[in-house]
Amino acid sequence: MSGKLNIIDKILKLKKEKNAVILAHNYQIGEVQDIADFVGDSLQLSIEASKTKAEMIIFCGVHFMAETAKIISPERKVIIPDANAGCPMADMITAKELKALKQKHPDASVVCYVNTSAEVKAISDICCTSSNAVKVVSSIPADREIIFVPDKYLGSYVSSQTNRKMILWNGYCPTHMLINSKNIIELKKEHLEALVLVHPECRTDVVEIADRVLSTGQMLAFVRQSDSREFIIGTEIGILHRMRKENPEKTFYPALNHAVCPNMKLINTEKILWALEEEKDEVTLPEEIIKNARLAIERMLELK
C-alpha cells in the first residue's frame, strides 16, 4: 500500500507543477477514477475538456476520447497514458468508407457517434454521444436523410425514439454485444425488485427488456435519484465502482460479470505517473482535421 501512496503523492505533486488535469471515463479501473479530477461519460468529458484552464490533459480513456479532447482544446497538450488503448467500434469505420457512403447519399446529413476517429468526425456534419444522440437526430430537419455511424445498435435505438429512418453502418461495441437478454431475465428472477438499466450500445433484445436505456452519466444520475434499492446494470462493469462508491446503501448486479472492455483497463496509476513524468504518447492531429472535426463537435455542444 505504501508504494501506491507514494505513486499518488508523486502524481499530485507533478500535476500541480505542470498545471495538468486528469480526466477519466466511467469505465476506467477504480484507482484511476479515484485519482482523477473529473470522471464522466463521453459528453461530460468533452464538456470538461472544453472548459479546462489546465495546460495539460492526462486523458484516461480510449484513443478517440483523447483525440476529442485535443480537437476541443487544440492549445492544450493531451497525453494518453497508454497509446494502445483503442476502440474496436471506432476502428469499424474509416474516413474512406464514410466518403463512399456519402457519395451514395449526397443529400444526407451525417451523424457520427463520438466513438469514431478524428478523420471520420472531420467529414461528418454533427457528432453525438449516447446521452444526446436522440436530441442530435431530432435537431436534423425532418426532410433530410440521415447517415448514422458507426454503431448500428445505438442508431437503431435512436431511430425507435425519434421515428426517423436512418442509414446505419454495421458497427458495434464488442463488449456490449456480450450482454444478453437471457442473463438479465435470469437475474431479474433472482432480484424481482431490481430495475434494469442498460446502455444503448446493447443489442436490441436487451434494450427491449430494460426499464431504462441510459448513457453511463445518465445511469449514475438516475441511480442517485431513484428510490429503488437494487439495480441490474447492463454496461461495462467499470461503472460499478463509482455506483457503489456514491450509493453505498444500494445494491448493484452486473448484467454480465465479464462485460469488460480490455482497452479501458490498460491504464493504471503507474502509467498516469509515467505520462506526467515523460509526457510521451501525446495526441497530435493535423490542423485541417482539428478544424473540420471541431465543427461537428461544436454543433453537438451547442444543442442544449
C-alpha positions in Angstrom: 0.0 0.0 0.0 2.9 2.4 0.8 4.1 2.0 -2.8 0.6 3.1 -4.1 0.5 6.0 -1.8 4.0 7.1 -2.9 2.8 7.0 -6.6 -0.3 9.0 -5.7 1.8 11.6 -3.9 4.1 11.9 -6.9 1.1 12.3 -9.3 -0.4 15.0 -7.2 2.9 16.9 -7.0 3.6 16.7 -10.7 0.0 17.5 -11.6 0.4 20.8 -9.7 3.8 21.6 -11.1 2.8 21.0 -14.7 -0.7 22.5 -14.4 -2.3 19.3 -15.5 -5.8 17.9 -15.2 -6.7 14.2 -15.1 -9.9 13.2 -16.9 -11.2 9.6 -16.6 -14.0 7.7 -18.2 -16.6 5.8 -16.1 -15.2 2.5 -17.4 -11.7 3.1 -16.0 -10.4 0.9 -13.1 -11.2 2.2 -9.6 -7.7 3.5 -8.8 -7.8 5.7 -11.9 -11.2 7.0 -11.2 -10.2 7.8 -7.6 -7.1 9.9 -8.7 -8.9 11.8 -11.5 -10.0 15.4 -11.2 -13.1 14.5 -13.2 -14.9 11.3 -14.0 -17.7 11.1 -16.6 -19.2 9.8 -19.8 -18.1 10.9 -23.2 -20.3 14.0 -23.3 -19.3 15.1 -19.8 -15.6 14.6 -20.6 -16.0 16.6 -23.8 -17.5 19.5 -21.9 -14.9 19.3 -19.2 -12.1 19.3 -21.8 -13.6 22.4 -23.4 -13.8 24.3 -20.1 -10.4 23.4 -18.5 -7.8 26.0 -17.8 -5.1 23.4 -17.4 -2.1 23.4 -19.8 -2.0 19.6 -20.0 -4.8 17.0 -20.1 -4.0 13.5 -19.0 -6.8 11.6 -20.6 -7.7 8.2 -19.1 -9.9 6.6 -21.6 -9.5 5.2 -25.1 -7.8 6.9 -28.0 -10.8 8.5 -29.8 -11.7 10.2 -26.4 -8.2 11.7 -26.1 -8.5 12.9 -29.8 -11.8 14.6 -29.0 -10.2 16.4 -26.1 -7.4 17.6 -28.5 -9.9 18.7 -31.1 -11.9 20.7 -28.5 -8.7 22.1 -26.8 -6.0 22.2 -29.5 -3.9 24.6 -27.5 -3.6 22.1 -24.6 -1.1 19.2 -24.5 -3.2 16.0 -24.4 -1.4 12.8 -23.2 -3.0 9.3 -23.1 -1.2 7.1 -20.5 -1.4 4.1 -22.8 -1.3 4.6 -26.6 -2.6 1.0 -27.1 -6.0 1.9 -25.6 -8.0 1.8 -28.7 -11.7 1.3 -29.5 -12.8 -1.6 -31.8 -16.0 0.2 -32.7 -14.2 3.3 -33.8 -12.0 1.2 -36.0 -15.0 -0.3 -37.7 -15.4 2.7 -40.0 -12.8 4.7 -41.8 -12.9 8.1 -43.5 -12.6 6.4 -46.9 -15.6 4.2 -46.1 -17.7 7.1 -44.9 -16.8 9.2 -48.0 -18.0 6.3 -50.2 -21.3 6.1 -48.3 -21.7 9.9 -48.6 -21.3 9.7 -52.3 -24.2 7.2 -52.5 -26.4 9.6 -50.4 -25.1 13.1 -51.3 -28.0 14.9 -49.6 -27.8 13.1 -46.3 -26.7 14.6 -43.0 -24.0 12.6 -41.3 -24.3 12.0 -37.6 -21.2 10.3 -36.2 -21.1 8.8 -32.8 -18.2 10.2 -30.7 -16.7 6.6 -30.9 -15.0 7.5 -34.2 -11.6 8.7 -35.3 -10.9 12.4 -35.8 -10.8 11.8 -39.6 -14.3 10.4 -39.6 -15.5 13.3 -37.4 -13.9 15.8 -39.8 -16.2 14.6 -42.7 -19.4 14.4 -40.6 -22.0 17.1 -40.1 -22.6 16.7 -36.4 -21.2 14.5 -33.6 -23.3 12.8 -30.8 -22.8 10.7 -27.7 -25.0 8.1 -26.2 -26.5 10.6 -23.9 -27.6 13.1 -26.5 -28.0 11.1 -29.7 -31.8 11.3 -29.6 -31.5 15.1 -29.3 -28.9 15.4 -32.1 -31.0 13.3 -34.5 -34.2 15.2 -33.6 -32.4 18.5 -34.4 -32.0 17.5 -38.1 -34.8 18.7 -40.4 -37.5 16.0 -41.0 -37.0 16.1 -44.8 -33.2 15.3 -44.5 -31.9 11.8 -45.0 -29.6 10.7 -42.1 -26.5 8.6 -42.2 -25.6 7.3 -38.7 -22.2 5.8 -38.0 -20.8 3.5 -36.7 -23.0 1.9 -34.0 -26.0 0.1 -35.5 -27.4 -0.6 -32.1 -27.3 2.9 -30.9 -28.6 4.0 -34.3 -31.5 1.5 -34.1 -32.4 2.7 -30.6 -32.3 6.4 -31.7 -34.4 5.6 -34.7 -37.1 3.9 -32.5 -37.1 7.0 -30.2 -37.3 9.6 -32.9 -39.3 7.8 -35.6 -36.6 8.7 -38.1 -35.4 6.1 -40.6 -31.6 6.2 -40.8 -28.9 4.7 -42.9 -27.0 2.6 -40.4 -23.4 1.4 -40.5 -22.7 -2.2 -39.4 -20.6 -1.3 -36.4 -21.0 -2.3 -32.8 -19.2 -2.5 -29.4 -17.8 -6.0 -28.8 -18.2 -5.6 -25.0 -21.8 -4.5 -25.1 -22.5 -7.3 -27.6 -21.7 -9.8 -24.9 -24.6 -8.7 -22.7 -27.7 -10.8 -23.5 -31.3 -10.8 -22.5 -31.2 -14.4 -21.2 -28.8 -13.4 -18.4 -30.8 -10.4 -17.5 -34.0 -12.3 -17.3 -32.4 -14.9 -15.0 -31.0 -12.1 -12.8 -34.4 -10.5 -12.7 -35.9 -13.7 -11.4 -33.4 -13.7 -8.5 -33.9 -10.0 -7.8 -37.5 -9.1 -8.5 -37.3 -5.6 -7.2 -34.2 -4.6 -9.2 -34.5 -2.1 -12.0 -32.8 -3.0 -15.3 -30.6 -0.2 -16.6 -28.8 -0.8 -20.0 -26.6 1.2 -22.3 -28.0 2.0 -25.8 -24.9 0.2 -27.3 -26.6 -3.1 -26.2 -28.3 -5.3 -28.6 -32.0 -4.7 -29.4 -33.3 -7.7 -27.4 -31.5 -6.3 -24.3 -32.8 -2.7 -24.9 -36.4 -4.0 -25.2 -36.4 -5.6 -21.8 -34.8 -2.8 -19.9 -36.6 -0.4 -17.5 -34.3 2.4 -18.7 -31.9 2.9 -21.6 -29.2 5.3 -20.5 -25.6 6.5 -21.0 -23.2 5.9 -18.2 -23.6 9.5 -17.0 -27.4 9.2 -17.1 -27.2 5.9 -15.2 -25.3 7.4 -12.4 -27.7 10.3 -12.1 -30.7 8.0 -12.3 -29.4 5.7 -9.5 -28.7 8.7 -7.2 -32.2 10.0 -7.6 -34.1 6.7 -7.6 -36.0 5.3 -4.6 -35.1 1.8 -5.8 -32.5 -0.1 -3.8 -31.4 -2.7 -6.4 -30.2 -2.4 -9.9 -29.2 -4.7 -12.7 -26.6 -2.8 -14.8 -26.1 -3.6 -18.5 -22.9 -1.9 -19.5 -19.1 -2.2 -19.0 -18.5 -3.2 -15.3 -16.1 -0.3 -14.6 -19.1 1.9 -13.8 -19.9 -0.3 -10.8 -17.0 1.2 -8.8 -18.5 4.7 -8.9 -22.1 3.5 -8.4 -21.1 1.6 -5.3 -18.9 4.4 -4.0 -21.7 7.1 -4.5 -24.6 4.8 -3.3 -23.3 2.5 -0.5 -26.8 1.8 0.7 -27.8 0.4 -2.7 -27.0 -2.9 -4.4 -25.8 -3.4 -8.0 -25.7 -6.5 -10.1 -23.7 -6.6 -13.4 -25.8 -7.9 -16.2 -22.7 -9.8 -17.2 -19.7 -10.2 -14.9 -17.3 -10.4 -17.9 -18.6 -7.3 -19.7 -15.1 -5.9 -19.7 -13.5 -3.6 -22.2 -9.8 -4.7 -22.2 -8.8 -1.3 -23.8 -10.4 0.7 -21.0 -8.5 -1.4 -18.4 -5.0 -0.7 -19.8 -4.4 2.5 -17.8 -3.4 2.5 -14.1 -1.8 4.9 -11.7 1.7 3.9 -12.6 1.0 4.8 -16.2 -0.5 8.1 -15.2 2.7 8.9 -13.3 4.8 8.0 -16.3 2.6 10.2 -18.5 3.2 13.1 -16.2 6.9 12.5 -15.9 7.8 11.7 -19.5 4.9 13.4 -21.4 5.0 10.7 -24.1 2.1 9.5 -26.2 0.9 13.0 -26.9 -2.1 13.2 -29.1 -1.4 15.2 -32.2 -3.6 15.8 -35.2 -3.3 17.8 -38.5 -4.7 21.4 -38.2 -7.2 20.7 -41.0 -8.6 17.6 -39.3 -8.9 19.6 -36.0 -10.7 22.4 -37.7 -13.3 20.3 -39.5 -13.8 17.8 -36.7 -14.3 20.6 -34.3 -17.3 21.9 -36.3 -19.1 18.6 -35.8 -18.4 18.5 -32.1 -19.3 22.2 -31.6 -22.6 21.7 -33.3 -23.3 18.9 -30.8 -22.2 21.0 -27.8 -24.4 23.9 -29.0 -27.5 21.8 -28.5 -28.8 22.5 -25.0 
